[in-house]
Amino acid sequence: MSHDDSTHGGSGRRPGSFGTRLIHAGEERIGGAVAPPVFQSTVFAVDEAGGYEDLKYIRYSNLPNHRMLAAKLADLEGAEAALVTGSGMAAISAALLTVLGAGDHLLAGDCLYGGTQVLITRKLPAFGIEHTLIDPGDPASWAAVLKPSTRAIYVETITNPLMRVGDLEAVGRFAAEHGLVALIDNTFATPAGFRPVEHGFHLSLHSATKYLNGHSDLVAGAVIGGRERVTAVDGTLRLLGGSLDPHACVLLHRGLKTLELRFERQCATALELARFLAGHPAVARVAYPGLEDHPDHLRAGRLLDCFGGMLAFEPAASSKRTGVEAADRLLRRLRVAVHAPSLGGVETLVVSPARSSHRGMTPEQRAAAGISDELVRVSVGIEVAEDLIADFDQALGG
Ligand SMILES: *Cc1c(COP(=O)(O)O)cnc(C)c1O
């Protein structure tokens, strides 16, 4: 089966800056349509020239809606090719199961998205795929855990919930030096903040459920990279069945066009909110890479176009209440921000990582990772900054 159509992109980069390519890259204007229509058809008629080898089938991710989105995403990250998937986990699982096989060893960041962490540490071992967890901020420690069977290195651009930014340039160099495939989950930074192929990564993965769509109303993912590798992941995805429905493609396509507008606003507001919280007497600690006291502030400033829309903070304990009580009270009292997991949407969301994303860790593991029970994570939306700041102020007050 030919994979050529589903891993679209790279057919000449569009002119213009990021925001312009966001609108126009990959658009096919089929029938003159300015916005992509939904091609809600399981299969397309066999084309005499292409025959059965060129079959357009919904699970093969090669319908026009898949194709346009993939071309746009490849262009935005300056890559040859891309593939849209049915979820972020579909992208991650298909990519890892393409790059790794029985007997292979993976170096993986020690603070990954929960689903990825469980996949690597509990599911892949059953397929004969081993791993060693590494500190992405400490390149000097990686060579010691390298094995003859090491095939790949996997990190995230910005980690959850303390927003650590590893030595991503060193990851690219280390992979090149040792012949490894470098994979990165670029969900938190988005192509507006970081373009992994420019730093030596072979595959960039996204939960498009988050910033790429940006409206908290669908589940989708993406794999972006060199054509050969993306085509190989496409082959795996066809077998795992994690394709994206065309209707969701169109929603994602629409959401994606405002990525730059949304993300610029979210980054700017996150910095304002982080500064406000850092100066608030009822706040003990703030984790945001845009603040000078963040351990990765300088590196994040060098690598990323902006510091992102995610931050975390600890309400301070007082004579009236413990830190955890203060966090619970805050979550109850916020009126603009919504108490919910997930992230990257237009609405500000707040959540307790210890009780959601990091619930699977023991209290000792969380403590070692710096994730206290009172930590509150904020996904900053596109509301007006003054309103958000006033909301956190009133919720922390009294
Ligand atoms: C949400 C998320 C995922 C998983 O994505 P789904 O779309 O929910 O499958 C993977 N990585 C990161 C960083 C995420 O935030």
The ligand as an SDF file (V2000), in Angstrom:
LIG
                    3D

 15 15  0  0  0  0  0  0  0  0999 V2000
   -2.8210   15.3660   26.7400 C   0  0  0  0  0  0  0  0  0  0  0  0
   -1.4220   15.0100   26.4490 C   0  0  0  0  0  0  0  0  0  0  0  0
   -1.1050   13.8220   25.7870 C   0  0  0  0  0  0  0  0  0  0  0  0
   -2.1490   12.8150   25.3820 C   0  0  0  0  0  0  0  0  0  0  0  0
   -2.9770   13.3380   24.4060 O   0  0  0  0  0  0  0  0  0  0  0  0
   -4.4720   12.8250   24.1030 P   0  0  0  0  0  0  0  0  0  0  0  0
   -4.8850   13.6890   22.9810 O   0  0  0  0  0  0  0  0  0  0  0  0
   -5.2740   12.9880   25.3520 O   0  0  0  0  0  0  0  0  0  0  0  0
   -4.3500   11.3740   23.7190 O   0  0  0  0  0  0  0  0  0  0  0  0
    0.2300   13.5880   25.4930 C   0  0  0  0  0  0  0  0  0  0  0  0
    1.2080   14.4480   25.8610 N   0  0  0  0  0  0  0  0  0  0  0  0
    0.9340   15.5790   26.5050 C   0  0  0  0  0  0  0  0  0  0  0  0
    2.0510   16.4930   26.8760 C   0  0  0  0  0  0  0  0  0  0  0  0
   -0.3800   15.9120   26.8270 C   0  0  0  0  0  0  0  0  0  0  0  0
   -0.6450   17.0470   27.5030 O   0  0  0  0  0  0  0  0  0  0  0  0
  1  2  1  0
  2  3  1  0
  2 14  2  0
  3  4  1  0
  3 10  2  0
  4  5  1  0
  5  6  1  0
  6  7  2  0
  6  8  1  0
  6  9  1  0
 10 11  1  0
 11 12  2  0
 12 13  1  0
 12 14  1  0
 14 15  1  0
M  END
$$$$
